[in-house]
C-alpha cells in the first residue's frame, strides 16, 4: 500500500533516486522551493510502505478565464515502481485540485521521443494540442508535445482543439 501525501521541504533530501532517470528534468533547489511555497497543494509525493519516496508530481495553477489551467511541471516515478498506476494516481490528484480551483484544463509538456509517457498520458485522456519546437535544450535539442485534458468547466472542450502548426518555445503563452 502506497501513501500519497503533500511534499515537504525534507523531501528535497530524499527524492534523488527518482531524479536519476534520463527522462526526468532536474531543477535547482530554489525552483523546487518556489513551487512548494507558491503552489503547495500541487506538489505531492508517493511513499512506499517502508517510507521510501517512489514518485512525485509538481505543478501550478496559472492563467485567467478560459486559459485558467492546472499545469504539470514535473512527474516522475522511480523506475522500480513504474507500471503500477502510481503516475496515474498523481495525475488524478493534480486534476482534482485543478477542478477545485476552477481550471478549464490541465496541460503538460512531454518529449516527443518519450513514447511511453505520451502513451500513458493518452490513456489518461490527454491529447496533443500542439508541437513545441526545440522546447528541450541541452545535449540534444528536442521538440515537446503540449498535451491537454479538458476539465468539467470546459463544456465545449475548446481548450483541447489542436493547433495545426507547431510553435516555438519562445512563443508560448
C-alpha positions in Angstrom: 0.0 0.0 0.0 1.4 3.3 -1.0 0.8 6.7 0.6 0.1 9.9 -1.3 0.9 13.0 0.8 2.0 16.6 0.4 5.6 17.2 -0.5 7.7 18.7 2.4 11.0 20.6 2.5 12.6 17.5 4.0 11.7 15.5 0.9 14.2 17.6 -1.1 16.8 15.4 0.6 15.1 12.2 -0.3 14.0 12.3 -3.9 17.3 11.9 -5.7 16.8 8.3 -6.7 13.7 9.3 -8.6 15.5 12.0 -10.5 18.3 9.8 -11.9 16.0 8.9 -14.8 17.2 10.4 -18.1 13.6 11.4 -18.9 13.2 13.4 -15.7 14.1 17.1 -15.8 16.0 18.1 -12.7 15.8 21.6 -11.5 17.7 23.7 -8.9 16.8 23.7 -5.3 15.4 27.2 -5.5 13.0 26.1 -8.3 11.5 23.3 -6.1 11.2 25.7 -3.2 9.4 28.3 -5.3 6.8 25.7 -6.3 6.5 24.4 -2.8 6.0 27.9 -1.5 3.6 29.2 -4.2 1.5 26.0 -5.0 2.0 23.5 -2.1 -1.3 21.7 -3.0 0.2 20.9 -6.4 3.3 19.3 -5.0 2.7 15.7 -3.9 4.8 12.6 -3.2 4.1 8.9 -3.1 5.8 6.8 -0.4 6.3 3.0 -0.3 5.2 1.2 2.8 8.8 1.4 4.1 8.7 5.2 3.7 10.9 5.4 0.6 9.9 8.1 -1.9 8.9 6.4 -5.1 7.3 9.3 -7.1 6.3 12.9 -7.1 4.4 15.5 -9.0 4.8 19.2 -9.0 2.6 21.7 -10.8 0.8 25.0 -10.5 -2.3 26.9 -11.5 -2.0 29.7 -14.0 -3.9 31.8 -16.4 -7.3 33.5 -16.2 -10.8 32.9 -17.5 -10.8 30.2 -20.3 -7.0 30.0 -20.0 -7.1 29.1 -16.3 -5.3 25.8 -16.2 -3.5 23.3 -13.9 0.0 22.7 -15.2 2.1 19.6 -14.6 5.7 20.9 -14.3 7.2 17.5 -13.4 6.1 14.0 -12.8 8.4 11.2 -12.1 8.2 7.7 -10.6 11.2 5.5 -9.6 11.9 3.0 -12.4 11.3 0.1 -10.0 7.8 1.2 -9.3 6.6 2.0 -12.8 3.6 0.4 -14.5 1.8 0.3 -11.1 -0.6 3.2 -11.8 1.4 5.5 -9.5 1.7 8.2 -12.1 -2.0 7.9 -12.9 -2.7 8.4 -9.1 -0.5 11.5 -9.0 -2.2 12.9 -12.2 -5.6 12.3 -10.8 -4.8 14.2 -7.7 -3.5 17.2 -9.7 -6.6 17.1 -11.9 -8.9 17.1 -8.8 -7.0 20.1 -7.3 -7.3 21.9 -10.7 -11.1 21.2 -10.7 -11.4 22.7 -7.2 -9.5 25.8 -8.4 -12.0 26.1 -11.3 -9.4 25.5 -14.1 -10.7 24.8 -17.6 -8.0 22.2 -18.4 -4.7 20.6 -17.4 -1.6 20.8 -19.6 1.9 19.4 -19.6 4.9 19.2 -21.9 6.5 15.9 -22.8 9.4 15.0 -25.0 8.2 13.8 -28.4 10.6 10.8 -28.2 9.2 9.7 -24.8 6.6 7.3 -26.4 5.9 5.5 -23.1 4.9 8.8 -21.4 3.0 10.0 -24.4 1.0 6.7 -24.5 0.4 6.9 -20.7 -1.0 10.5 -20.9 -3.1 9.5 -23.9 -4.6 6.6 -21.8 -5.3 9.2 -19.1 -7.4 11.3 -21.5 -4.8 13.8 -22.7 -4.4 14.7 -26.3 -1.7 16.6 -28.3 -2.7 20.2 -28.5 0.4 21.4 -30.3 4.1 20.6 -31.0 6.6 23.0 -29.5 9.8 23.2 -31.5 13.1 23.0 -29.5 11.4 23.0 -26.2 14.0 20.9 -24.5 17.6 22.2 -24.8 20.9 20.8 -23.7 22.9 18.0 -25.2 20.1 17.3 -27.7 17.5 19.9 -28.6 14.2 18.2 -28.8 10.6 19.1 -29.5 7.8 18.7 -27.0 4.2 17.9 -27.2 1.9 20.3 -25.3 -0.7 17.8 -24.2 -4.0 18.8 -22.6 -7.1 17.4 -20.9 -10.3 19.4 -20.7 -11.9 19.6 -17.2 -15.6 19.9 -16.5 -15.6 23.7 -16.7 -14.7 23.5 -20.4 -18.0 22.1 -21.5 -17.3 22.7 -25.2 -13.7 21.3 -24.9 -12.4 24.4 -26.7 -9.1 24.1 -24.7 -8.1 20.9 -26.5 -8.8 21.7 -30.1 -5.4 21.0 -31.6 -3.4 23.7 -33.4 -2.5 22.7 -37.0 1.0 24.1 -36.9 4.0 23.9 -34.5 5.1 26.8 -32.3 8.4 27.8 -31.0 9.2 27.7 -27.3 9.7 31.5 -27.1 6.1 32.0 -28.4 4.4 30.1 -25.6 1.8 32.0 -23.6 
